[in-house]
């Protein structure tokens, strides 16, 4: 469970950082409204997303150390509770 939670938290954090970067980039474009130049050298250039690895490691650690063990206890308890009350 801990390994699965670690992977899910890493994937979620990377997707969140990507969407944050994309949203801030879109806002910057909308605010500046740059004049498009036909001779722009950067027109076909792809921009990369800088990943904050410290943040990703913190999220992975939380997923592995807190969420994984907690859910490993919570879901069996919830299952027993539902069976007890016939839910």
NORWOVEN-V852234 format. One record per residue. N is the residue number from 1. D_FIRST is the distance of its C-alpha to the first C-alpha in Angstrom with 2 decimals. Layout:
# NORWOVEN-V852234
n: [N:N]
d_first: [D_FIRST:D_FIRST]
This chain:
# NORWOVEN-V852234
n: [1:2:3:4:5:6:7:8:9:10:11:12:13:14:15:16:17:18:19:20:21:22:23:24:25:26:27:28:29:30:31:32:33:34:35:36:37:38:39:40:41:42:43:44:45:46:47:48:49:50:51:52:53:54:55:56:57:58:59:60:61:62:63:64:65:66:67:68:69:70:71:72:73:74:75:76:77:78:79:80:81:82:83:84:85:86:87]
d_first: [0.00:3.79:5.51:5.19:6.13:8.51:10.04:10.56:12.15:14.24:15.43:16.30:18.14:20.06:21.10:22.17:24.20:25.79:26.81:28.14:30.16:31.46:32.49:34.25:35.98:37.21:38.52:40.31:41.96:43.07:44.52:46.39:47.42:48.49:51.56:50.72:52.80:53.52:53.69:50.30:48.81:45.22:45.33:43.28:40.96:37.21:35.56:32.26:29.59:29.03:25.36:24.87:22.63:22.59:21.22:18.54:17.50:17.54:15.30:12.78:13.06:12.68:9.48:8.02:10.17:10.70:8.68:5.06:6.95:9.35:7.72:6.44:10.20:11.73:11.17:12.44:15.16:16.09:16.36:18.62:20.59:21.29:22.41:24.58:26.39:26.48:24.97]
